[in-house]
Amino acid sequence: MQLLLQAAQVYRTKTKRFEPCDLLIQDGLIQEIGSRNAFDSFHGPSLRLDHFFVTPAFTDIHVHLREPGFSYKGTIASETRSALAGGFTHVLSMPNLKPVPDNMDHLKVQLDLIEQNAACEVTPYAAITEGQRGETLVDMKALAPYVAGFSDDGRGVQDEGLMRQAFLLAKEAGKPIVSHCEVEALLHGGVIHDGAYAKAHNLPGISSESEWKMVERDLALVRETGCAYHVCHVSTKETVDLVRQAKKEGLPVTCEVAPHYLYFTDLDLQDHGRFKMNPPIRSREDQIALIEGLVDGTIDCIATDHAPHSAEEKNLGLRGSSNGVVGFETAFAASYTSLVKAGHMDLAQLIDCMAIAPGLFAKGKAPEIAVGEPANLVVLDPEAVEKIDSSKFVSAGKATPFDGEMLQGQVLYTIYKGEIVWEKERI
């Protein structure tokens, strides 16, 4: 199959700039790159993309696909289609499943479902401990060839000695530890950030210390073991400072931030489950630190922590609702609005955060638009503005704090393996 993309502004990885180009795609690969109108004799299917931007498709290194075990929340089929609608063609799925992927038999259940039903590329994480209970380490050597890394996502490993051993085994297996950092003894039943909104509405708060204290502990283990270490969904200014110092020391540390932490503060909260996630949306001071950390490279990438739930699980307010919101279909617009439109970075820098850096983490090689490379691409309209209506989401989950927000930037087309797999309906 052939496809011609004409007259687009194309992101070039080496220069980190956009250049006017035509792209000829054949059999899933980029066959030729030419100047505008270089392929006037081409008579196959084509897209005229004046005023639009073509970049490598996005990679999301932190998602929840809910299968096996929780298909009432969402399925691999529904959520990978949602990923395509958001411009993502590769996602890394977390292990809070049933069965937990903590041995080869359990992992195979998930791998078989991925092979049968995934609309995009999916690489799973395996658990750090059996059943994610924080008690017995999994056989990392056996699981390593099939997974992106090891995580007990949703629960931090509380035992320092066990985590030290996990670091040593993961290093030997050549995979990162991907950590949900949370000291359970410091939670005290909190439901949102321990800040102004919690105090004003008499809600128990989640302290920033519950996150950064575990990051501090784990970084000491990185210094000791040399294991590659990734911090999930950074939310506090203290965590940003700790990671910045670790990187100055040359430690093998990476981290991510989710779009909702860049857009909202705890003063924007409403007593609805669509604002309930863990870690919680925090203060304006934390938000400023997160944006600064993303701009200066302390924070490596944007990841959605996409987590669909049933309507019943999200209709119990801030106190009673399950943690987690969906994020694929708002990720680009929310990030563009809070970062590029707000003047903190340009579009090329945002593409680094959503495609280049997470692609490098996922595959050890940054994606690029070059002859012979896979044609996994996204077409963007940075000027388009839309009011978010979650009822129209492809995802089975509809809970998002962005519902009703006016966001700038749209994914117009997603191209996966050379074929258009998502097209935005436009009036």
LOVO-464141 format. One record per residue (C-alpha): residue number from 1; residue in one letter; x, y, z. Coordinates in Angstrom, 1 decimal, decimal comma. Each point is the difference from the previous one (the first is absolute). Last residue first. Example, Ala and Ser with C-alpha at 12.3 -4.5 7.8 and 13.67 -1.06 7.14 Angstrom:
ATOM   nr  rest       X       Y       Z
ATOM    2     s    13,7    -1,1     7,1
ATOM    1     a    -1,4    -3,4     0,7
END
This chain:
ATOM   nr  rest       X       Y       Z
ATOM  427     i   -16,9    20,2    10,6
ATOM  426     r     2,8    -2,4     0,8
ATOM  425     e    -0,1    -3,7     1,0
ATOM  424     k     3,6    -0,8     0,9
ATOM  423     e     1,5    -2,9    -1,9
ATOM  422     w     1,5    -3,1     1,6
ATOM  421     v     1,6    -3,1    -1,5
ATOM  420     i     1,5     1,6    -3,1
ATOM  419     e     2,4    -2,7    -1,2
ATOM  418     g     3,8     0,0    -0,3
ATOM  417     k     0,6    -2,2     3,0
ATOM  416     y    -2,1     2,3     2,1
ATOM  415     i    -1,1     3,4    -1,2
ATOM  414     t    -2,0     2,2     2,4
ATOM  413     y    -1,9     2,9    -1,5
ATOM  412     l    -1,4     3,3     1,2
ATOM  411     v     1,4     0,1     3,5
ATOM  410     q    -1,1     3,4     1,3
ATOM  409     g     1,4     3,0     1,8
ATOM  408     q    -1,6     2,5     2,2
ATOM  407     l    -2,2    -1,0     3,0
ATOM  406     m    -3,3     1,5     1,2
ATOM  405     e    -0,9    -2,0     3,1
ATOM  404     g    -3,4    -1,7     0,4
ATOM  403     d     1,4    -3,4     1,1
ATOM  402     f     3,7     0,6     0,6
ATOM  401     p    -0,1    -1,6     3,5
ATOM  400     t    -0,6    -3,3    -1,8
ATOM  399     a    -2,4    -2,9     0,8
ATOM  398     k    -1,4    -1,5    -3,2
ATOM  397     g     1,5    -3,5     0,0
ATOM  396     a    -0,9    -2,3    -2,8
ATOM  395     s     2,5     2,0    -2,1
ATOM  394     v    -1,2     1,2    -3,4
ATOM  393     f    -1,0     3,3     1,6
ATOM  392     k    -3,2     1,7    -1,2
ATOM  391     s    -1,6     0,1     3,5
ATOM  390     s     3,3     1,7     1,2
ATOM  389     d    -1,0     3,3    -1,7
ATOM  388     i     3,1     2,3    -0,1
ATOM  387     k    -0,7     3,4    -1,4
ATOM  386     e     2,2     0,3    -3,1
ATOM  385     v     2,6     2,4    -1,4
ATOM  384     a     2,0    -0,6    -3,2
ATOM  383     e     3,2     2,0    -0,3
ATOM  382     p     2,5    -2,8     0,6
ATOM  381     d    -1,4    -2,2    -2,7
ATOM  380     l     1,9    -3,3     0,2
ATOM  379     v     0,7    -2,9    -2,3
ATOM  378     v     1,4    -3,1     1,8
ATOM  377     l     2,5    -2,5    -1,3
ATOM  376     n     1,0    -3,7     0,2
ATOM  375     a     1,5    -0,5    -3,5
ATOM  374     p     2,8    -2,3     1,1
ATOM  373     e     3,4     1,3    -1,0
ATOM  372     g     1,6    -0,8    -3,4
ATOM  371     v     0,3     3,6    -1,0
ATOM  370     a    -0,1     2,3     3,1
ATOM  369     i    -2,6     1,4     2,4
ATOM  368     e     1,5    -0,9     3,3
ATOM  367     p    -0,7    -2,2     3,1
ATOM  366     a     2,6     0,1     2,7
ATOM  365     k     1,6    -3,4     0,7
ATOM  364     g     0,1    -1,9     3,2
ATOM  363     k    -3,4    -1,3    -0,7
ATOM  362     a    -2,4     1,2     2,7
ATOM  361     f     2,3     2,7     1,6
ATOM  360     l     1,1     1,3    -3,4
ATOM  359     g    -3,7     0,2    -1,1
ATOM  358     p    -0,8     1,8     3,3
ATOM  357     a     2,7     2,6    -0,8
ATOM  356     i    -0,9     0,5    -3,7
ATOM  355     a    -3,8    -0,2    -0,1
ATOM  354     m    -1,7     2,0     2,8
ATOM  353     c     2,8     2,0     1,6
ATOM  352     d     2,0     0,5    -3,2
ATOM  351     i    -3,2     0,9    -1,7
ATOM  350     l    -0,6     2,7     2,6
ATOM  349     q     3,5     1,4    -0,7
ATOM  348     a    -0,8     0,3    -3,7
ATOM  347     l    -3,3     1,7     0,8
ATOM  346     d     1,6     2,8     1,9
ATOM  345     m     0,5     0,3     3,8
ATOM  344     h    -1,2     2,0     3,0
ATOM  343     g    -2,1     2,5    -1,9
ATOM  342     a    -3,5    -0,8     1,3
ATOM  341     k    -1,1    -1,2    -3,5
ATOM  340     v     2,9    -2,4     0,1
ATOM  339     l    -0,1    -1,4     3,5
ATOM  338     s    -3,6     0,0     1,4
ATOM  337     t    -1,8     0,0    -3,3
ATOM  336     y     2,3    -2,4    -1,8
ATOM  335     s     0,0    -2,4     2,9
ATOM  334     a    -3,8     0,0     0,3
ATOM  333     a    -0,4    -0,3    -3,8
ATOM  332     f     2,5    -2,8    -0,3
ATOM  331     a    -1,2    -2,1     2,9
ATOM  330     t    -3,8     0,5    -0,3
ATOM  329     e    -0,8    -3,3    -1,8
ATOM  328     f     2,5    -2,2     1,8
ATOM  327     g    -0,8     1,2     3,5
ATOM  326     v    -2,6    -2,0     2,0
ATOM  325     v    -0,2     0,6     3,7
ATOM  324     g     1,1    -2,0     3,1
ATOM  323     n    -0,7    -0,5     3,6
ATOM  322     s    -3,3    -1,6     0,9
ATOM  321     s    -2,7     2,3     1,3
ATOM  320     g    -1,0     0,2     3,7
ATOM  319     r     1,4     3,1     1,5
ATOM  318     l     0,4     2,2    -3,1
ATOM  317     g    -3,5    -0,7    -1,2
ATOM  316     l    -1,7    -3,4    -0,4
ATOM  315     n    -0,8     0,0    -3,7
ATOM  314     k     3,4    -1,4    -1,2
ATOM  313     e    -0,5    -3,6     0,9
ATOM  312     e    -3,6     0,0    -1,3
ATOM  311     a     1,1     1,4    -3,3
ATOM  310     s     2,4    -2,9    -0,5
ATOM  309     h     3,7     0,7     0,1
ATOM  308     p     2,6     0,9    -2,6
ATOM  307     a     3,6     0,7     0,9
ATOM  306     h     2,3     1,9    -2,3
ATOM  305     d     3,1     0,9     2,1
ATOM  304     t     0,5     2,6    -2,8
ATOM  303     a     3,8     0,1    -0,5
ATOM  302     i     2,0     3,2    -0,7
ATOM  301     c     3,7    -0,3    -0,3
ATOM  300     d     3,5     0,4     1,5
ATOM  299     i    -0,6     2,1     3,1
ATOM  298     t     3,3     1,6     0,9
ATOM  297     g     0,2     1,2    -3,6
ATOM  296     d     0,0     3,7     0,6
ATOM  295     v    -3,5     0,5    -1,4
ATOM  294     l    -1,5    -3,0     1,8
ATOM  293     g     1,5     1,0     3,3
ATOM  292     e    -1,2     3,6    -0,4
ATOM  291     i    -3,5    -1,3    -0,7
ATOM  290     l     0,1    -2,3     3,0
ATOM  289     a     1,4     2,7     2,3
ATOM  288     i    -2,8     2,4    -1,1
ATOM  287     q    -2,6    -2,7     0,7
ATOM  286     d     1,4    -0,7     3,5
ATOM  285     e    -0,3     3,7     0,9
ATOM  284     r    -3,5     0,1    -1,4
ATOM  283     s    -0,9    -2,8     2,4
ATOM  282     r    -0,8    -3,7    -0,7
ATOM  281     i    -2,1    -2,2    -2,2
ATOM  280     p     0,0    -3,3     1,8
ATOM  279     p     2,4    -2,9    -0,3
ATOM  278     n    -2,2    -1,9    -0,4
ATOM  277     m    -3,1     1,1    -1,8
ATOM  276     k    -3,4     1,6     0,8
ATOM  275     f    -1,1     3,0    -2,1
ATOM  274     r    -2,4    -2,0    -2,1
ATOM  273     g    -1,4    -1,4     3,2
ATOM  272     h    -1,8     3,3     0,8
ATOM  271     d     0,3     2,5     2,8
ATOM  270     q     1,6     2,6    -2,2
ATOM  269     l     3,7     0,9     0,0
ATOM  268     d     1,4     3,1    -1,7
ATOM  267     l     1,7     1,2     3,2
ATOM  266     d     1,9    -3,2     0,1
ATOM  265     t     1,8     1,0    -3,1
ATOM  264     f    -0,8    -0,9    -3,6
ATOM  263     y     1,8     0,1    -3,4
ATOM  262     l     3,5    -1,4     0,6
ATOM  261     y    -1,2    -2,6     2,5
ATOM  260     h    -2,7    -1,1    -2,4
ATOM  259     p     2,5    -0,6    -2,8
ATOM  258     a     1,8    -2,8     1,9
ATOM  257     v     3,7     0,3     1,0
ATOM  256     e     2,8    -2,5    -0,7
ATOM  255     c     3,4    -1,0     1,5
ATOM  254     t     3,4    -1,2    -0,8
ATOM  253     v     3,1    -1,1     2,1
ATOM  252     p     3,2    -1,6    -1,0
ATOM  251     l     2,1     2,1     2,4
ATOM  250     g     2,4     2,6    -1,4
ATOM  249     e     0,3     2,0     3,2
ATOM  248     k    -1,8     2,9    -1,8
ATOM  247     k    -2,7    -2,4    -0,8
ATOM  246     a    -0,5    -0,9     3,7
ATOM  245     q    -0,1     3,7     0,9
ATOM  244     r    -2,8     0,6    -2,5
ATOM  243     v    -1,8    -3,1     1,2
ATOM  242     l     0,0     1,3     3,6
ATOM  241     d    -1,1     3,5    -1,0
ATOM  240     v    -2,9    -1,3    -2,1
ATOM  239     t    -1,1    -2,3     2,8
ATOM  238     e     0,0     3,0     2,4
ATOM  237     k    -2,2     2,0    -2,4
ATOM  236     t    -2,6    -2,7     0,1
ATOM  235     s    -2,1    -2,0    -2,6
ATOM  234     v     2,3    -2,5    -1,8
ATOM  233     h    -2,2    -2,5    -1,8
ATOM  232     c     2,4    -3,0     0,1
ATOM  231     v     3,7     0,1     1,0
ATOM  230     h     2,3    -2,0    -2,2
ATOM  229     y     3,1    -1,8     1,2
ATOM  228     a     2,9    -1,6    -1,8
ATOM  227     c     2,0    -2,1     2,5
ATOM  226     g     3,4     1,4     1,1
ATOM  225     t    -0,2    -2,0     3,3
ATOM  224     e     1,0     2,4     2,8
ATOM  223     r    -0,8     3,3    -1,7
ATOM  222     v    -3,3    -1,4    -1,3
ATOM  221     l    -0,8    -1,2     3,6
ATOM  220     a     0,5     3,6     1,3
ATOM  219     l    -2,3     1,1    -2,8
ATOM  218     d    -2,6    -2,4     1,3
ATOM  217     r     0,0     1,5     3,4
ATOM  216     e    -0,4     3,5    -1,2
ATOM  215     v    -2,7    -1,0    -2,4
ATOM  214     m    -1,8    -1,7     2,9
ATOM  213     k     0,2     3,2     2,0
ATOM  212     w    -1,1     2,0    -3,0
ATOM  211     e    -3,4    -1,6    -0,3
ATOM  210     s    -1,4    -0,2     3,5
ATOM  209     e     1,7     3,3     0,8
ATOM  208     s    -2,4     1,8    -2,4
ATOM  207     s    -2,7    -0,7     2,6
ATOM  206     i    -3,3    -1,6    -1,0
ATOM  205     g    -2,8     2,0     1,7
ATOM  204     p    -3,1    -1,0     1,9
ATOM  203     l    -3,0     2,2    -1,2
ATOM  202     n    -1,4     2,8     2,1
ATOM  201     h    -1,1     2,0    -3,1
ATOM  200     a     2,2     3,1     0,6
ATOM  199     k     2,9    -2,1     1,3
ATOM  198     a    -0,1    -2,4    -2,9
ATOM  197     y    -0,3     2,8    -2,5
ATOM  196     a     3,0     2,0     1,5
ATOM  195     g     2,4    -2,9     0,2
ATOM  194     d     0,5    -3,6     1,0
ATOM  193     h    -0,5    -1,3    -3,5
ATOM  192     i    -3,1    -2,3    -0,4
ATOM  191     v    -1,3    -3,1     1,7
ATOM  190     g     2,0    -0,4     3,1
ATOM  189     g    -0,5    -3,0     2,3
ATOM  188     h     3,2     0,7     2,0
ATOM  187     l     2,2    -0,2    -3,1
ATOM  186     l     3,4     0,2     1,8
ATOM  185     a     0,2    -3,7     1,1
ATOM  184     e    -0,7    -1,0    -3,7
ATOM  183     v     3,2     1,6    -1,2
ATOM  182     e    -0,7     0,6    -3,7
ATOM  181     c     2,2    -0,2    -3,1
ATOM  180     h    -1,5    -1,9    -2,8
ATOM  179     s     3,3    -1,3    -1,4
ATOM  178     v     1,2    -1,2    -3,3
ATOM  177     i     3,1    -2,2     0,6
ATOM  176     p     1,9    -0,2    -3,2
ATOM  175     k     1,0    -3,1    -2,0
ATOM  174     g     3,4    -1,6    -0,7
ATOM  173     a    -0,7    -3,2     1,9
ATOM  172     e     3,0     0,5     2,3
ATOM  171     k    -1,2     3,6     0,6
ATOM  170     a    -3,4    -1,3     0,8
ATOM  169     l     1,4    -2,6     2,4
ATOM  168     l     2,1     2,6     1,9
ATOM  167     f    -2,9     2,6     0,1
ATOM  166     a    -2,4    -2,7     1,3
ATOM  165     q     2,5    -0,9     2,7
ATOM  164     r     0,1     3,6     1,1
ATOM  163     m    -3,8     0,1    -0,1
ATOM  162     l    -0,3    -2,9     2,3
ATOM  161     g     2,4     1,6     2,5
ATOM  160     e    -2,0     3,3    -0,2
ATOM  159     d    -3,3    -1,7     0,7
ATOM  158     q    -2,9     2,3    -1,1
ATOM  157     v    -0,1    -0,9    -3,7
ATOM  156     g    -2,3     2,8    -1,3
ATOM  155     r    -3,5    -1,0    -1,0
ATOM  154     g    -2,0     1,1    -3,0
ATOM  153     d     2,7    -1,2    -2,3
ATOM  152     d     1,9    -3,0     1,3
ATOM  151     s     2,5     0,6    -2,8
ATOM  150     f     2,6    -2,0    -2,0
ATOM  149     g     1,2     0,9    -3,5
ATOM  148     a    -1,0     0,0    -3,6
ATOM  147     v    -1,0    -3,6    -0,1
ATOM  146     y     0,5    -3,3    -1,9
ATOM  145     p     3,8    -0,6     0,2
ATOM  144     a     0,0     0,9     3,7
ATOM  143     l    -2,5    -2,5     1,3
ATOM  142     a     2,3    -2,9     0,6
ATOM  141     k     2,8     2,1     1,5
ATOM  140     m    -2,5     2,0     2,1
ATOM  139     d    -1,2    -3,1     1,9
ATOM  138     v    -2,5     2,0     2,2
ATOM  137     l     1,0     1,4     3,4
ATOM  136     t    -2,0    -1,1     3,1
ATOM  135     e    -1,7     2,3     2,5
ATOM  134     g    -1,1     3,3    -1,5
ATOM  133     r    -3,5    -1,3    -0,8
ATOM  132     q     0,1     0,8    -3,7
ATOM  131     g    -1,3    -3,6    -0,5
ATOM  130     e     3,5    -1,2     0,1
ATOM  129     t     2,4     2,9     0,1
ATOM  128     i     1,6     2,3    -2,6
ATOM  127     a    -2,9    -0,5    -2,4
ATOM  126     a     0,5    -0,3    -3,7
ATOM  125     y    -0,4     2,9    -2,4
ATOM  124     p    -1,8    -0,6    -3,3
ATOM  123     t     0,9     1,1    -3,5
ATOM  122     v    -2,9     1,0    -2,3
ATOM  121     e     0,2     1,0    -3,6
ATOM  120     c    -3,3     1,3    -1,4
ATOM  119     a    -3,5    -1,5    -0,6
ATOM  118     a     0,5    -2,7     2,6
ATOM  117     n    -2,5    -2,9    -0,1
ATOM  116     q     1,5    -3,4    -0,7
ATOM  115     e     3,7     0,7     0,6
ATOM  114     i    -0,8     2,0     3,1
ATOM  113     l    -2,3    -2,7     1,4
ATOM  112     d     2,7    -2,6    -0,5
ATOM  111     l     2,6     2,2     1,7
ATOM  110     q    -2,3     0,5     3,0
ATOM  109     v    -0,6    -3,7     0,6
ATOM  108     k     3,7    -0,6    -0,7
ATOM  107     l     0,9     2,2     2,9
ATOM  106     h    -1,9    -2,2     2,4
ATOM  105     d     1,8    -3,1    -1,2
ATOM  104     m     3,4     1,7    -0,1
ATOM  103     n    -0,2     1,3     3,5
ATOM  102     d    -1,0     3,3     1,7
ATOM  101     p    -2,3     1,3    -2,6
ATOM  100     v    -2,9     0,6     2,5
ATOM   99     p    -2,9    -2,3    -0,8
ATOM   98     k    -2,0     2,1     0,2
ATOM   97     l     1,6     3,3    -0,9
ATOM   96     n     1,9     2,8     1,7
ATOM   95     p     3,0    -0,7    -2,3
ATOM   94     m     0,3     3,3    -1,9
ATOM   93     s    -0,1     0,3    -3,8
ATOM   92     l     2,6     1,7    -2,2
ATOM   91     v    -1,5     1,6    -3,0
ATOM   90     h     1,0     0,4    -3,6
ATOM   89     t    -2,0     1,5    -2,8
ATOM   88     f    -1,2     3,1     1,9
ATOM   87     g    -1,7     2,9    -1,9
ATOM   86     g    -2,9     0,5     2,4
ATOM   85     a    -2,5    -1,9    -2,2
ATOM   84     l     2,6    -2,7    -0,3
ATOM   83     a     0,1    -0,4     3,8
ATOM   82     s    -3,8    -0,2     0,1
ATOM   81     r     0,2    -2,9    -2,4
ATOM   80     t     2,5    -1,5     2,4
ATOM   79     e    -2,5     0,5     2,8
ATOM   78     s    -2,9    -1,6    -1,7
ATOM   77     a     1,8    -3,1    -1,2
ATOM   76     i     2,1    -0,6     3,1
ATOM   75     t    -3,3     0,3     1,9
ATOM   74     g    -1,6     2,5     2,4
ATOM   73     k    -1,4     0,3     3,5
ATOM   72     y    -2,3    -3,1    -0,3
ATOM   71     s     3,1    -1,8    -1,5
ATOM   70     f     1,6    -0,1     3,4
ATOM   69     g     1,9    -3,4     0,2
ATOM   68     p     2,2    -0,2    -3,0
ATOM   67     e    -0,2     2,7    -1,2
ATOM   66     r    -0,3     3,4     1,6
ATOM   65     l     2,0     2,0    -2,6
ATOM   64     h     1,9     2,2     2,5
ATOM   63     v     2,6     2,4    -1,4
ATOM   62     h     3,5     1,3     0,8
ATOM   61     i     2,6     0,1    -2,7
ATOM   60     d    -2,2     1,8    -2,6
ATOM   59     t     1,7     0,3    -3,4
ATOM   58     f    -1,1     2,7    -2,5
ATOM   57     a     0,1    -0,3    -3,8
ATOM   56     p     3,0     1,6    -1,6
ATOM   55     t    -0,9     3,4    -1,3
ATOM   54     v    -2,0     1,6    -2,8
ATOM   53     f    -1,3     3,6     0,4
ATOM   52     f    -2,9     1,7    -1,8
ATOM   51     h    -0,2     3,3    -1,8
ATOM   50     d    -0,2    -1,8    -3,4
ATOM   49     l    -0,7    -3,7     0,5
ATOM   48     r    -1,2    -1,3    -3,3
ATOM   47     l    -0,5    -3,8     0,6
ATOM   46     s     0,6    -2,5    -2,7
ATOM   45     p    -1,2    -3,3    -1,5
ATOM   44     g     1,8    -0,9    -3,2
ATOM   43     h     0,6     2,1    -3,1
ATOM   42     f     3,6     1,1     0,5
ATOM   41     s     1,3     2,1    -2,9
ATOM   40     d     0,2     3,1     2,1
ATOM   39     f     2,3    -1,7     2,5
ATOM   38     a     2,4     2,8     0,9
ATOM   37     n    -2,9     2,4     0,6
ATOM   36     r     1,6     1,2     3,2
ATOM   35     s     3,6    -1,3     0,4
ATOM   34     g     0,6    -3,7     0,3
ATOM   33     i     0,1    -2,8     2,4
ATOM   32     e    -0,2    -3,5    -1,4
ATOM   31     q    -1,0    -3,5     1,1
ATOM   30     i    -1,2     0,5     3,5
ATOM   29     l    -1,0    -3,5     1,0
ATOM   28     g    -3,3    -1,8     0,4
ATOM   27     d    -0,1    -1,6    -3,4
ATOM   26     q     0,5     3,4    -1,7
ATOM   25     i     0,0     3,5     1,3
ATOM   24     l     1,0     3,1    -2,0
ATOM   23     l     0,6     3,1     2,1
ATOM   22     d    -0,1     3,5    -1,3
ATOM   21     c     1,9     2,6     1,9
ATOM   20     p    -0,1     3,5     1,6
ATOM   19     e     2,5    -0,1     2,9
ATOM   18     f    -0,7    -0,1     3,8
ATOM   17     r     2,9     0,2     2,3
ATOM   16     k     1,7    -2,3     2,5
ATOM   15     t     3,0     0,0    -2,4
ATOM   14     k     0,7    -3,8     0,3
ATOM   13     t    -3,6    -0,9     0,7
ATOM   12     r    -1,6     1,6    -3,0
ATOM   11     y    -3,6     1,0     0,6
ATOM   10     v    -2,0     0,4    -3,2
ATOM    9     q    -1,9     3,1    -1,0
ATOM    8     a    -2,4    -1,4    -2,5
ATOM    7     a    -0,3     0,6    -3,8
ATOM    6     q    -1,1    -3,5    -1,0
ATOM    5     l    -0,3    -3,3     1,8
ATOM    4     l     0,0    -2,8    -2,6
ATOM    3     l    -1,3    -3,4     0,8
ATOM    2     q     1,0    -3,4    -1,6
ATOM    1     m    -1,2    -3,5     0,8
END
